[in-house]
Amino acid sequence: MNKKYDAIIIGAGVIGCPIAYELCKMGYKTLNVDKLPDAGEGSTAGSCAIVRAHYSTEDGVAMAYEGFKYWLDWENYLDNVKDEKGLAKYMNTGSLLIKSEGHDWKKVKKNYDAVGVKYEEVDNDKIKEMVPPIDLHKYWPVRRPEDPTFYDEPTEMLEGGIFCPEGGYVNDPALSAHNIMRAAEAKGGEFIFNAEVVDIRSQDGKVVGITLKDGTQIDAPVVVNVGGPHSFKINKMAEGVWEGCNIKTKSLRHEVMYCPSPEGYDYLNDGYHMSDGDIGCYVRPEVGNTFLIGSEDPECDPQEWVDPDEFYAGKGGTGRDNQLTEPQWKAQCYRLGKRIPSLQVPNQPKGVVDLYDCSDDWIPIYDKSDLGGFYMAIGTSGNQYKNAPVVGRMMAELIDACEKGLDHDKEPFQFTYQYTGRTMNVGFFSRKREINYNSSFSVNG
């Protein structure tokens, strides 16, 4: 006889674990299935785990700001659960958005005001006081080192920045997912690892369960796709789901670099998360007193869409899927070298290469599907880490409402944020939406 659950969640990363946690708190018997050995070991482990509120849409800002409240009160969110690995730590450094042509910062400021985000406008003198080694010349447009104009001397200065004191980053993203797994288990949730889903079974237009690679069948009237970079492959397993999505997802290969902080500057303890559209990079402190440097996907940086199975198997035909590439390593480090002229770029590149699960407009799909009982929390594109606890609660309430008869396509579910009290029209994340051109089509991963 097949084992039965109320809900199966495919994936045990930083989004999948909170969905299980919140469903368990609502009385659901849940099972998370993951092909890796432990929670958070997939693309979550490669996340920069940045917690910031600047988004190009008011809804994006509102969800991120709600997320701040969970990270700032992590132990209470976990209901004071014990984890043998310890608890992840929220490094509340504050987040600095550089005013530049690379970001529509005036729109961000307007969104901050609408949502009630705490922030301070800072001029160049204040930024210099906050980040002593910084050079605030304007380098726009973003270029690559192979472009001869990359080395042109700047003549103009930037306009300052917007500092959000509640921002920061989480020191260990994989551990944060593990913490939430332990919290879910304390509420009755179950997890199985090293288990690959190969089929989504359905009957009469309704999901009935999953089949694993070893032939095991597990039944449930609810299945949630939280497969990260593999999400599009999972959707294709479910009858009519891929075809019913106007917005699709695919996997983007992404690189982040480490550079040691300049001598005399304790970036690890005194630094901030900074988003700098003028050089097309974001940075945050990392252990070893280093800058973690990511690309904000400016137009000049190539995008490499890959097969996640080949990437994680180390195949891909190029032999470098998990290795930093010299052109991109130079581009990101040299750009930061313009902003921090005393930066010492190492001879040997160091960093992380992983995948983003990107939707067509870089806004996630948090939705039901055309197959009854099949739900999706996908297309999180590296920028939804900060929202994970909010998404868990929102998806659990959406699933519960739909299973009790709500037609979410006709009457979109309205989700009320626990801390800010705002109401979110979850239809914003619909699979059937048109591409949202208010999106920045980029990421602070």
BAPA-559684 format. One record per residue (C-alpha): residue number from 1; x, y, z. Coordinates in steps of 0.02 Angstrom, whole numbers, plus 50000, padded with zeros to 5 digits. Layout:
<rs>
<NUM, <X, Y, Z>>
...
</rs>
This chain:
<rs>
<1, <50000, 50000, 50000>>
<2, <50066, 50173, 49955>>
<3, <50112, 50291, 50097>>
<4, <49994, 50439, 50103>>
<5, <50014, 50621, 50151>>
<6, <49908, 50777, 50143>>
<7, <50041, 50869, 50044>>
<8, <50205, 50826, 49959>>
<9, <50331, 50966, 49934>>
<10, <50462, 50933, 49800>>
<11, <50618, 51019, 49864>>
<12, <50692, 51052, 50036>>
<13, <50778, 51217, 50007>>
<14, <50746, 51384, 50089>>
<15, <50575, 51399, 50004>>
<16, <50518, 51218, 50016>>
<17, <50552, 51201, 50202>>
<18, <50447, 51353, 50254>>
<19, <50300, 51292, 50150>>
<20, <50306, 51127, 50244>>
<21, <50326, 51217, 50410>>
<22, <50174, 51327, 50383>>
<23, <50065, 51185, 50315>>
<24, <50111, 51080, 50467>>
<25, <50056, 51221, 50581>>
<26, <49889, 51217, 50491>>
<27, <49869, 51030, 50525>>
<28, <49930, 50957, 50360>>
<29, <50032, 50798, 50359>>
<30, <50178, 50845, 50245>>
<31, <50323, 50761, 50160>>
<32, <50470, 50852, 50078>>
<33, <50564, 50753, 49946>>
<34, <50738, 50808, 49890>>
<35, <50865, 50724, 49775>>
<36, <51010, 50791, 49880>>
<37, <51074, 50726, 50049>>
<38, <51008, 50864, 50162>>
<39, <50903, 51022, 50173>>
<40, <50970, 51176, 50085>>
<41, <51105, 51083, 49989>>
<42, <51046, 51137, 49815>>
<43, <51047, 51313, 49747>>
<44, <51004, 51378, 49922>>
<45, <51182, 51335, 49976>>
<46, <51250, 51443, 49835>>
<47, <51141, 51592, 49879>>
<48, <51221, 51755, 49935>>
<49, <51076, 51762, 50060>>
<50, <51058, 51950, 50046>>
<51, <50911, 52030, 50137>>
<52, <50867, 52196, 50055>>
<53, <50708, 52289, 50015>>
<54, <50747, 52385, 49856>>
<55, <50636, 52322, 49716>>
<56, <50565, 52404, 49562>>
<57, <50385, 52362, 49612>>
<58, <50289, 52412, 49769>>
<59, <50233, 52232, 49792>>
<60, <50414, 52174, 49785>>
<61, <50466, 52301, 49916>>
<62, <50319, 52256, 50029>>
<63, <50357, 52070, 50029>>
<64, <50543, 52097, 50060>>
<65, <50510, 52217, 50203>>
<66, <50391, 52092, 50282>>
<67, <50532, 51965, 50267>>
<68, <50648, 52078, 50368>>
<69, <50538, 52048, 50520>>
<70, <50563, 51860, 50514>>
<71, <50752, 51869, 50496>>
<72, <50766, 51997, 50635>>
<73, <50669, 51879, 50749>>
<74, <50737, 51713, 50686>>
<75, <50724, 51609, 50844>>
<76, <50543, 51656, 50875>>
<77, <50500, 51617, 50693>>
<78, <50571, 51443, 50721>>
<79, <50467, 51427, 50881>>
<80, <50632, 51412, 50976>>
<81, <50671, 51243, 50896>>
<82, <50840, 51165, 50930>>
<83, <50953, 51118, 50784>>
<84, <51106, 51010, 50816>>
<85, <51199, 51112, 50685>>
<86, <51162, 51275, 50774>>
<87, <51061, 51422, 50708>>
<88, <51097, 51531, 50558>>
<89, <51134, 51713, 50602>>
<90, <51060, 51867, 50524>>
<91, <51200, 51993, 50498>>
<92, <51106, 52157, 50512>>
<93, <51235, 52266, 50426>>
<94, <51112, 52380, 50339>>
<95, <51093, 52395, 50151>>
<96, <51157, 52538, 50043>>
<97, <51081, 52570, 49871>>
<98, <51195, 52682, 49768>>
<99, <51097, 52814, 49672>>
<100, <51140, 52783, 49491>>
<101, <51069, 52765, 49317>>
<102, <51084, 52577, 49340>>
<103, <50940, 52579, 49465>>
<104, <50777, 52673, 49459>>
<105, <50813, 52733, 49636>>
<106, <50677, 52866, 49631>>
<107, <50549, 52728, 49604>>
<108, <50628, 52628, 49745>>
<109, <50615, 52780, 49860>>
<110, <50433, 52803, 49811>>
<111, <50400, 52619, 49848>>
<112, <50490, 52634, 50016>>
<113, <50377, 52780, 50062>>
<114, <50220, 52686, 50008>>
<115, <50266, 52530, 50109>>
<116, <50340, 52619, 50261>>
<117, <50518, 52554, 50245>>
<118, <50642, 52636, 50363>>
<119, <50778, 52722, 50263>>
<120, <50895, 52872, 50258>>
<121, <50955, 52968, 50107>>
<122, <51143, 52989, 50120>>
<123, <51257, 53106, 50023>>
<124, <51430, 53064, 49958>>
<125, <51516, 53131, 50114>>
<126, <51412, 53017, 50224>>
<127, <51447, 52867, 50112>>
<128, <51633, 52906, 50120>>
<129, <51620, 52909, 50309>>
<130, <51529, 52741, 50306>>
<131, <51646, 52660, 50178>>
<132, <51816, 52748, 50191>>
<133, <51903, 52666, 50040>>
<134, <51759, 52706, 49919>>
<135, <51776, 52811, 49760>>
<136, <51612, 52892, 49712>>
<137, <51648, 52940, 49533>>
<138, <51517, 52896, 49405>>
<139, <51567, 52754, 49286>>
<140, <51403, 52729, 49193>>
<141, <51370, 52643, 49076>>
<142, <51425, 52474, 49142>>
<143, <51564, 52402, 49035>>
<144, <51678, 52251, 49032>>
<145, <51869, 52255, 49044>>
<146, <51886, 52198, 48863>>
<147, <51801, 52361, 48811>>
<148, <51939, 52493, 48782>>
<149, <51827, 52629, 48856>>
<150, <51822, 52532, 49021>>
<151, <51981, 52622, 49072>>
<152, <51924, 52799, 49030>>
<153, <51947, 52922, 49173>>
<154, <51780, 52974, 49253>>
<155, <51731, 53157, 49263>>
<156, <51565, 53158, 49357>>
<157, <51517, 53109, 49535>>
<158, <51372, 53001, 49595>>
<159, <51222, 53076, 49684>>
<160, <51234, 52982, 49849>>
<161, <51131, 52835, 49908>>
<162, <50985, 52765, 50007>>
<163, <51029, 52672, 50166>>
<164, <50908, 52544, 50238>>
<165, <50965, 52500, 50417>>
<166, <50865, 52339, 50433>>
<167, <50948, 52255, 50282>>
<168, <51094, 52135, 50283>>
<169, <51126, 51952, 50246>>
<170, <51117, 51779, 50324>>
<171, <51286, 51702, 50363>>
<172, <51243, 51523, 50313>>
<173, <51098, 51500, 50191>>
<174, <51104, 51309, 50192>>
<175, <51097, 51310, 50382>>
<176, <50946, 51425, 50378>>
<177, <50851, 51297, 50274>>
<178, <50907, 51160, 50393>>
<179, <50841, 51262, 50540>>
<180, <50669, 51276, 50457>>
<181, <50671, 51089, 50420>>
<182, <50697, 51054, 50605>>
<183, <50555, 51174, 50646>>
<184, <50441, 51084, 50522>>
<185, <50488, 50914, 50594>>
<186, <50443, 50977, 50767>>
<187, <50268, 51008, 50698>>
<188, <50256, 50834, 50620>>
<189, <50331, 50864, 50448>>
<190, <50433, 50725, 50367>>
<191, <50582, 50735, 50248>>
<192, <50664, 50607, 50135>>
<193, <50829, 50639, 50046>>
<194, <50928, 50560, 49905>>
<195, <50758, 50534, 49824>>
<196, <50726, 50590, 49646>>
<197, <50551, 50622, 49580>>
<198, <50525, 50552, 49404>>
<199, <50336, 50566, 49385>>
<200, <50188, 50667, 49446>>
<201, <50039, 50550, 49446>>
<202, <49865, 50616, 49412>>
<203, <49690, 50551, 49379>>
<204, <49536, 50641, 49312>>
<205, <49624, 50809, 49310>>
<206, <49684, 50796, 49490>>
<207, <49856, 50754, 49559>>
<208, <49864, 50592, 49659>>
<209, <50048, 50580, 49703>>
<210, <50227, 50558, 49646>>
<211, <50339, 50417, 49588>>
<212, <50523, 50410, 49638>>
<213, <50666, 50347, 49532>>
<214, <50673, 50183, 49630>>
<215, <50490, 50151, 49588>>
<216, <50418, 50204, 49756>>
<217, <50247, 50284, 49742>>
<218, <50190, 50410, 49872>>
<219, <50011, 50475, 49872>>
<220, <49945, 50648, 49913>>
<221, <49804, 50759, 49849>>
<222, <49924, 50908, 49851>>
<223, <50095, 50918, 49769>>
<224, <50199, 51077, 49774>>
<225, <50339, 51108, 49650>>
<226, <50481, 51199, 49740>>
<227, <50616, 51119, 49633>>
<228, <50726, 51272, 49608>>
<229, <50826, 51262, 49446>>
<230, <50740, 51096, 49408>>
<231, <50566, 51174, 49422>>
<232, <50532, 51175, 49235>>
<233, <50574, 50991, 49223>>
<234, <50455, 50950, 49364>>
<235, <50317, 51052, 49282>>
<236, <50339, 50949, 49123>>
<237, <50307, 50789, 49224>>
<238, <50134, 50849, 49274>>
<239, <49990, 50837, 49150>>
<240, <49949, 51006, 49071>>
<241, <50052, 51109, 49194>>
<242, <50192, 51169, 49079>>
<243, <50068, 51208, 48940>>
<244, <49957, 51306, 49061>>
<245, <50094, 51426, 49113>>
<246, <50106, 51587, 49012>>
<247, <50264, 51627, 49113>>
<248, <50397, 51491, 49102>>
<249, <50556, 51459, 49201>>
<250, <50733, 51406, 49154>>
<251, <50905, 51391, 49235>>
<252, <51035, 51529, 49228>>
<253, <51217, 51497, 49271>>
<254, <51283, 51633, 49387>>
<255, <51453, 51672, 49464>>
<256, <51501, 51767, 49621>>
<257, <51680, 51811, 49668>>
<258, <51781, 51840, 49828>>
<259, <51909, 51979, 49843>>
<260, <52006, 52020, 50003>>
<261, <51963, 52184, 50085>>
<262, <52095, 52322, 50066>>
<263, <52226, 52330, 50202>>
<264, <52165, 52430, 50351>>
<265, <51979, 52410, 50310>>
<266, <51883, 52284, 50413>>
<267, <51744, 52254, 50287>>
<268, <51683, 52098, 50377>>
<269, <51640, 52192, 50536>>
<270, <51620, 52371, 50475>>
<271, <51548, 52348, 50301>>
<272, <51374, 52351, 50223>>
<273, <51281, 52262, 50088>>
<274, <51292, 52379, 49938>>
<275, <51196, 52375, 49775>>
<276, <51288, 52476, 49644>>
<277, <51202, 52488, 49475>>
<278, <51334, 52610, 49416>>
<279, <51462, 52468, 49405>>
<280, <51333, 52329, 49388>>
<281, <51384, 52239, 49548>>
<282, <51319, 52203, 49722>>
<283, <51433, 52163, 49868>>
<284, <51421, 52102, 50047>>
<285, <51547, 52051, 50181>>
<286, <51605, 51871, 50185>>
<287, <51711, 51771, 50307>>
<288, <51898, 51801, 50294>>
<289, <51867, 51989, 50279>>
<290, <51824, 51977, 50096>>
<291, <51704, 52060, 49976>>
<292, <51577, 51942, 49899>>
<293, <51546, 52015, 49725>>
<294, <51399, 51973, 49614>>
<295, <51342, 52039, 49445>>
<296, <51177, 52132, 49434>>
<297, <51160, 52066, 49257>>
<298, <51194, 52226, 49159>>
<299, <51163, 52214, 48972>>
<300, <51348, 52189, 48933>>
<301, <51362, 52030, 49038>>
<302, <51316, 51872, 48940>>
<303, <51184, 51756, 49009>>
<304, <51212, 51569, 49001>>
<305, <51055, 51462, 49012>>
<306, <51097, 51281, 49055>>
<307, <51024, 51110, 49087>>
<308, <51027, 51091, 49278>>
<309, <51058, 50904, 49271>>
<310, <51212, 50928, 49164>>
<311, <51272, 51073, 49271>>
<312, <51259, 50981, 49436>>
<313, <51336, 50826, 49359>>
<314, <51486, 50931, 49305>>
<315, <51456, 50891, 49122>>
<316, <51390, 51022, 49003>>
<317, <51518, 50987, 48868>>
<318, <51628, 51133, 48920>>
<319, <51711, 51054, 49070>>
<320, <51691, 51216, 49169>>
<321, <51513, 51217, 49232>>
<322, <51564, 51231, 49415>>
<323, <51719, 51337, 49382>>
<324, <51735, 51526, 49378>>
<325, <51767, 51594, 49205>>
<326, <51910, 51717, 49185>>
<327, <51814, 51848, 49084>>
<328, <51672, 51859, 49210>>
<329, <51790, 51849, 49360>>
<330, <51888, 51996, 49291>>
<331, <51731, 52094, 49247>>
<332, <51659, 52087, 49422>>
<333, <51822, 52111, 49516>>
<334, <51886, 52251, 49404>>
<335, <51720, 52343, 49415>>
<336, <51728, 52338, 49604>>
<337, <51909, 52395, 49588>>
<338, <51843, 52556, 49513>>
<339, <51732, 52584, 49664>>
<340, <51863, 52525, 49790>>
<341, <52029, 52578, 49709>>
<342, <52135, 52497, 49846>>
<343, <52052, 52327, 49816>>
<344, <52181, 52190, 49791>>
<345, <52122, 52074, 49654>>
<346, <52200, 51901, 49683>>
<347, <52290, 51806, 49545>>
<348, <52188, 51650, 49577>>
<349, <51999, 51675, 49564>>
<350, <51893, 51620, 49711>>
<351, <51704, 51612, 49716>>
<352, <51546, 51511, 49691>>
<353, <51456, 51457, 49533>>
<354, <51274, 51402, 49545>>
<355, <51106, 51416, 49459>>
<356, <50959, 51535, 49468>>
<357, <50783, 51474, 49433>>
<358, <50726, 51621, 49325>>
<359, <50554, 51660, 49261>>
<360, <50529, 51756, 49099>>
<361, <50516, 51920, 49193>>
<362, <50622, 51874, 49346>>
<363, <50468, 51883, 49457>>
<364, <50423, 51717, 49539>>
<365, <50271, 51608, 49508>>
<366, <50179, 51576, 49671>>
<367, <50021, 51493, 49608>>
<368, <49907, 51345, 49580>>
<369, <49915, 51258, 49410>>
<370, <49798, 51190, 49279>>
<371, <49812, 51020, 49364>>
<372, <49704, 51010, 49520>>
<373, <49806, 51000, 49680>>
<374, <49971, 51044, 49595>>
<375, <50051, 51207, 49655>>
<376, <50210, 51302, 49613>>
<377, <50334, 51411, 49708>>
<378, <50460, 51431, 49568>>
<379, <50556, 51559, 49464>>
<380, <50635, 51631, 49622>>
<381, <50788, 51686, 49520>>
<382, <50910, 51708, 49664>>
<383, <50821, 51859, 49736>>
<384, <50685, 51774, 49839>>
<385, <50794, 51703, 49978>>
<386, <50751, 51851, 50089>>
<387, <50564, 51817, 50063>>
<388, <50569, 51632, 50106>>
<389, <50476, 51637, 50272>>
<390, <50343, 51752, 50198>>
<391, <50323, 51640, 50046>>
<392, <50303, 51487, 50158>>
<393, <50158, 51566, 50249>>
<394, <50080, 51638, 50091>>
<395, <50089, 51474, 49994>>
<396, <50017, 51375, 50139>>
<397, <49868, 51492, 50151>>
<398, <49846, 51493, 49961>>
<399, <49849, 51302, 49954>>
<400, <49727, 51287, 50098>>
<401, <49606, 51413, 50020>>
<402, <49611, 51329, 49850>>
<403, <49587, 51155, 49923>>
<404, <49433, 51222, 50013>>
<405, <49358, 51283, 49850>>
<406, <49432, 51453, 49806>>
<407, <49451, 51481, 49618>>
<408, <49614, 51579, 49630>>
<409, <49617, 51614, 49442>>
<410, <49448, 51702, 49449>>
<411, <49460, 51775, 49624>>
<412, <49645, 51795, 49668>>
<413, <49688, 51752, 49847>>
<414, <49720, 51902, 49960>>
<415, <49861, 51871, 50083>>
<416, <49881, 51980, 50238>>
<417, <50058, 52006, 50301>>
<418, <50081, 51960, 50483>>
<419, <50193, 52106, 50530>>
<420, <50154, 52253, 50417>>
<421, <49968, 52214, 50401>>
<422, <49969, 52249, 50214>>
<423, <49864, 52142, 50098>>
<424, <49948, 52060, 49949>>
<425, <49852, 52011, 49792>>
<426, <49936, 51844, 49759>>
<427, <49874, 51853, 49579>>
<428, <50026, 51966, 49552>>
<429, <50128, 51804, 49546>>
<430, <50009, 51713, 49428>>
<431, <50074, 51587, 49301>>
<432, <49951, 51662, 49177>>
<433, <50010, 51844, 49192>>
<434, <50088, 51940, 49050>>
<435, <50273, 51984, 49068>>
<436, <50289, 52123, 49198>>
<437, <50396, 52257, 49116>>
<438, <50409, 52351, 49282>>
<439, <50530, 52214, 49334>>
<440, <50716, 52255, 49339>>
<441, <50753, 52088, 49250>>
<442, <50904, 52070, 49365>>
<443, <50952, 52008, 49536>>
<444, <51046, 52040, 49698>>
<445, <51066, 51853, 49723>>
</rs>
